[in-house]
Amino acid sequence: MMSETISGGHLVAKALKAEGVDVIYTLCGGHIIDIYDGCVDEGIEVIDVRHEQVAAHAADGYARITGKPGCAVVTAGPGTTDAVTGVANAFRAESPMLLIGGQGALSQHKMGSLQDLPHVDMMNPITKFAATVPSTERVADIVSMAFRECYNGAPGPSFLEIPRDVLDAKVPLEKARIPEPGRYRASTRQQGDPAAIERLADMLAHSEKPCILLGSQVWTCRATDAAIDFVRTLNVPAYMNGSGRGTLGPGDPHHFQLSRRYAFTEADLIIIVGTPFDFRMGYGKRLSPTATVVQIDLDYRTVGKNRDIDLGIVGDAGLILAAAAQAASGRIGDVVGKRKAWLDELRAVETQAYEKRLPRQHSDAQPIDPYRLVHEINEFLTEDTIYIGDGGDIVTFSGQVVQPKSPGHWMDPGPLGTLGVGMAFAMAAKQARRDKEVLCLFGDGAFSLTGWDFETMVRFDLPFIGVIGNNSSMNQIRYGQAAKYGEDRARVGNTLGDIRYGDFAKLLGGYGEEVRDPAEIRPALERARESGKPSLINVWVDPEVYAPGTMNQTMYK
């Protein structure tokens, strides 16, 4: 009796299934088609896109939405190099995903086979793990190894190349190692050093003006409940950035946004959770030199990098915040009540900043003031709208105004600043959570990088509301050029055509509109929502207006 055999592609699919992956994002190629065959048998959906960068970004987006690792599958050579940007973005954003790339047959190693490149060497610096699968028997084993490495410390991407003959070959089933679900990966959640938790509790007990920044790792760790309990129990004002936005909803008494710089200057205790001291934080220089600074992070390499700190705790944000709240709650006495004055002080700063900007948010100017556009979007969001920002200047405006109503409902590229993520993130978000509304704000430059995958959204019936803030420019760069070289050289290499993207949406089978009157923004958004189709509302905004964040960019100074 002959033993049952299994191919490498089917072993890949079994390993993906064991990890809970229910979709792959891909662009076809001869090196990888046996994986598709395995996915059909395992019930894993295959979403084929028009560019490999989109596949990789979608895998990143899937991981952020679901908490499970995403997976993209691309062919060798240019297929893999096209996906490099998506992997690099996931690496800087700490997003767990697996990219599987094809490779020429091992039997043709170093012979110059079709699309042969040193993929592993290229991927090593931007992944947590990169390897070649050497034999068919090891395929599922090494896939599980790659997933395990995705969760070592702060999450991140892994890469595997699988030679064509390894993938296509069949081996006896009993010779293949196929890890069982739930039995090859341990919990990586760490509570942090108990002595450090005690020190943090003491700091909290003696602080009169504390504040906390809840960064992306609060969502990565699914630490929303612990973070909310922490700020309410200890009466600490909270600021949020990255995927941490939405931890506290708008209107929550501990939710602050516009007074962050003031708080970082005046606070006596600043707790930074899951956010590195990178360019977004002024490399740590924006924090008061006299404040006590505490940093909590999944990655020990991030703690104390670029700026000295008073206390660093490595571990899971939720476990650490819960432990600190419990330890501090018994020793804080009446200090919590005394913090009301501090919260009132911050609220006054917040209100002043909001009221200063309000006339522009209600502006009837034509061309449309970008503040009016992002205001209308913010008013339009529901509790179930996932908001995605993909662009430069227009998304910088939105960062000041748009407030997601729920945890996990904000997506942006992260610190790599990658344009072109929007279509892929919308694809992943809608595919993973069909019960959610998805709204993506694009700059016209950002949209044009990956916009053809609007057709993929139509083909797979993934309705979303796309809004393009169209100024026919790469305006963030244009501002810097004008500041550096003068207005006569401000439009070199950054000016785009006046494209009617609403018509583009209709061409590809979606819903589209052109908007030039600010009073028409909200009705157009409503019509896009009601259409039930992928949509693009092309809003013509004033190209001569720049976001404050654009004008403050350090790269131009």
GIGI-V997843 format. One record per residue. N is the residue number from 0. RES is the residue in one small letter. D_FIRST is the distance of its C-alpha to the first C-alpha in Angstrom with 1 decimal. Layout:
n = (N N)
res = (RES RES)
d_first = (D_FIRST D_FIRST)
//
This chain:
n = (0 1 2 3 4 5 6 7 8 9 10 11 12 13 14 15 16 17 18 19 20 21 22 23 24 25 26 27 28 29 30 31 32 33 34 35 36 37 38 39 40 41 42 43 44 45 46 47 48 49 50 51 52 53 54 55 56 57 58 59 60 61 62 63 64 65 66 67 68 69 70 71 72 73 74 75 76 77 78 79 80 81 82 83 84 85 86 87 88 89 90 91 92 93 94 95 96 97 98 99 100 101 102 103 104 105 106 107 108 109 110 111 112 113 114 115 116 117 118 119 120 121 122 123 124 125 126 127 128 129 130 131 132 133 134 135 136 137 138 139 140 141 142 143 144 145 146 147 148 149 150 151 152 153 154 155 156 157 158 159 160 161 162 163 164 165 166 167 168 169 170 171 172 173 174 175 176 177 178 179 180 181 182 183 184 185 186 187 188 189 190 191 192 193 194 195 196 197 198 199 200 201 202 203 204 205 206 207 208 209 210 211 212 213 214 215 216 217 218 219 220 221 222 223 224 225 226 227 228 229 230 231 232 233 234 235 236 237 238 239 240 241 242 243 244 245 246 247 248 249 250 251 252 253 254 255 256 257 258 259 260 261 262 263 264 265 266 267 268 269 270 271 272 273 274 275 276 277 278 279 280 281 282 283 284 285 286 287 288 289 290 291 292 293 294 295 296 297 298 299 300 301 302 303 304 305 306 307 308 309 310 311 312 313 314 315 316 317 318 319 320 321 322 323 324 325 326 327 328 329 330 331 332 333 334 335 336 337 338 339 340 341 342 343 344 345 346 347 348 349 350 351 352 353 354 355 356 357 358 359 360 361 362 363 364 365 366 367 368 369 370 371 372 373 374 375 376 377 378 379 380 381 382 383 384 385 386 387 388 389 390 391 392 393 394 395 396 397 398 399 400 401 402 403 404 405 406 407 408 409 410 411 412 413 414 415 416 417 418 419 420 421 422 423 424 425 426 427 428 429 430 431 432 433 434 435 436 437 438 439 440 441 442 443 444 445 446 447 448 449 450 451 452 453 454 455 456 457 458 459 460 461 462 463 464 465 466 467 468 469 470 471 472 473 474 475 476 477 478 479 480 481 482 483 484 485 486 487 488 489 490 491 492 493 494 495 496 497 498 499 500 501 502 503 504 505 506 507 508 509 510 511 512 513 514 515 516 517 518 519 520 521 522 523 524 525 526 527 528 529 530 531 532 533 534 535 536 537 538 539 540 541 542 543 544 545 546 547 548 549 550 551 552 553 554 555 556)
res = (m m s e t i s g g h l v a k a l k a e g v d v i y t l c g g h i i d i y d g c v d e g i e v i d v r h e q v a a h a a d g y a r i t g k p g c a v v t a g p g t t d a v t g v a n a f r a e s p m l l i g g q g a l s q h k m g s l q d l p h v d m m n p i t k f a a t v p s t e r v a d i v s m a f r e c y n g a p g p s f l e i p r d v l d a k v p l e k a r i p e p g r y r a s t r q q g d p a a i e r l a d m l a h s e k p c i l l g s q v w t c r a t d a a i d f v r t l n v p a y m n g s g r g t l g p g d p h h f q l s r r y a f t e a d l i i i v g t p f d f r m g y g k r l s p t a t v v q i d l d y r t v g k n r d i d l g i v g d a g l i l a a a a q a a s g r i g d v v g k r k a w l d e l r a v e t q a y e k r l p r q h s d a q p i d p y r l v h e i n e f l t e d t i y i g d g g d i v t f s g q v v q p k s p g h w m d p g p l g t l g v g m a f a m a a k q a r r d k e v l c l f g d g a f s l t g w d f e t m v r f d l p f i g v i g n n s s m n q i r y g q a a k y g e d r a r v g n t l g d i r y g d f a k l l g g y g e e v r d p a e i r p a l e r a r e s g k p s l i n v w v d p e v y a p g t m n q t m y k)
d_first = (0.0 3.8 6.5 9.4 12.3 16.0 19.2 22.4 24.3 22.2 22.5 26.2 26.3 24.6 27.1 29.9 29.0 28.9 32.4 33.6 34.2 34.3 35.7 35.6 38.6 37.9 39.1 36.4 35.6 32.9 31.8 30.8 29.5 25.9 27.5 28.9 25.6 24.4 27.7 27.3 24.1 25.7 29.0 31.1 34.1 34.7 38.5 39.4 42.9 45.2 45.7 43.5 46.4 46.2 42.5 43.3 46.3 44.5 41.9 44.9 46.5 43.5 43.4 47.1 46.9 43.8 43.8 40.1 39.3 39.4 37.0 37.8 35.5 37.2 36.6 37.6 41.2 43.7 41.3 41.2 44.9 45.9 44.3 46.2 49.1 47.0 45.4 48.8 50.3 47.6 48.3 52.0 51.5 49.1 46.4 42.7 40.5 37.6 37.9 34.8 35.7 33.8 34.2 33.7 30.6 30.6 30.3 33.7 35.3 39.1 39.0 40.6 37.7 38.6 40.0 39.4 41.6 41.7 40.8 40.3 43.7 45.3 43.8 44.4 48.0 47.3 44.2 43.4 40.2 38.9 36.0 33.5 29.7 28.6 24.8 22.2 20.9 24.5 25.3 25.4 26.8 29.7 30.4 30.9 33.1 35.2 35.7 36.8 39.3 40.7 42.2 43.6 47.4 48.6 45.7 45.0 42.5 39.5 38.1 34.7 34.1 30.5 30.2 28.8 25.9 25.0 25.1 23.1 20.3 16.9 15.4 12.4 13.8 14.1 16.3 18.7 21.7 22.5 25.8 26.4 29.5 32.6 31.2 31.8 35.4 38.5 41.7 44.2 47.2 50.1 53.4 55.5 57.8 59.6 62.8 62.7 62.2 65.3 67.3 66.3 67.5 70.8 71.2 70.7 73.2 75.9 75.3 77.8 76.3 72.6 70.1 66.4 64.3 60.9 58.6 55.2 53.4 54.9 52.6 49.7 49.9 50.5 53.7 55.9 56.8 57.7 59.8 61.7 62.3 63.5 66.1 67.4 67.7 69.4 71.3 70.0 70.3 67.0 66.3 62.9 61.3 58.0 55.4 57.6 59.8 59.8 59.3 62.7 63.7 67.0 69.9 68.5 71.5 69.5 68.1 70.1 69.5 72.7 74.4 71.8 73.9 76.8 74.6 73.2 76.9 78.4 75.7 76.0 72.2 69.5 65.8 63.3 59.8 56.9 59.0 59.6 63.1 62.4 64.6 64.4 66.1 68.5 66.6 68.0 71.6 72.2 72.1 75.4 76.1 77.7 74.9 72.4 69.0 65.7 62.3 59.0 55.8 52.1 52.5 54.8 55.5 57.3 59.6 63.0 62.1 65.2 67.4 68.3 67.5 68.8 65.5 61.9 59.0 55.3 52.9 52.0 54.9 54.5 54.2 57.1 59.4 58.7 59.4 62.6 63.8 63.4 65.1 67.9 68.6 70.4 72.7 73.8 76.8 78.9 77.6 75.3 78.3 80.3 77.6 78.8 81.4 78.8 76.7 79.8 80.8 77.4 77.5 80.9 79.6 76.6 78.9 81.3 78.5 77.1 80.5 81.4 78.4 78.6 81.1 78.6 75.7 78.0 79.3 80.0 80.3 78.9 76.9 75.0 75.3 71.8 72.9 73.4 69.9 68.1 70.4 69.4 65.7 66.3 68.1 65.3 62.4 61.1 59.4 56.1 56.8 54.8 57.2 56.1 58.6 57.9 60.9 63.8 67.3 66.5 63.9 66.3 68.7 66.0 65.3 68.9 68.8 65.4 64.3 60.9 61.2 58.1 55.9 53.2 55.0 56.3 54.4 55.8 54.4 55.5 57.3 55.9 58.0 55.4 56.6 54.1 52.1 53.4 51.3 48.1 49.2 50.3 46.9 45.0 47.6 47.5 43.7 43.2 46.2 46.9 49.4 51.6 54.2 53.9 57.0 57.1 60.4 60.1 62.7 62.9 61.9 58.9 57.7 57.9 55.4 52.4 54.0 51.8 49.1 51.4 49.5 46.2 47.9 48.9 45.5 43.8 46.7 47.7 51.4 53.7 57.4 58.1 61.6 62.9 66.1 67.2 70.0 68.8 68.7 66.7 69.6 68.6 68.8 71.8 73.7 73.1 74.1 77.3 78.1 77.5 78.8 81.0 80.8 81.3 77.9 76.1 74.1 72.6 68.8 68.4 69.7 67.4 68.0 69.1 65.9 65.7 62.3 62.7 62.6 59.5 57.8 58.7 57.5 54.0 54.0 55.3 58.7 61.5 65.2 67.9 70.2 73.6 75.5 74.7 75.4 72.5 69.8 69.1 69.2 66.8 64.4 64.6 63.8 60.8 59.5 60.1 58.5 55.0 54.0 53.6 57.3 59.7 63.3 65.1 68.1 70.7 72.0 75.0 74.1 77.2 76.1 73.9 72.3 74.0 70.7 70.8 74.4 73.6 70.7 71.2 69.8 73.0 75.3)
//
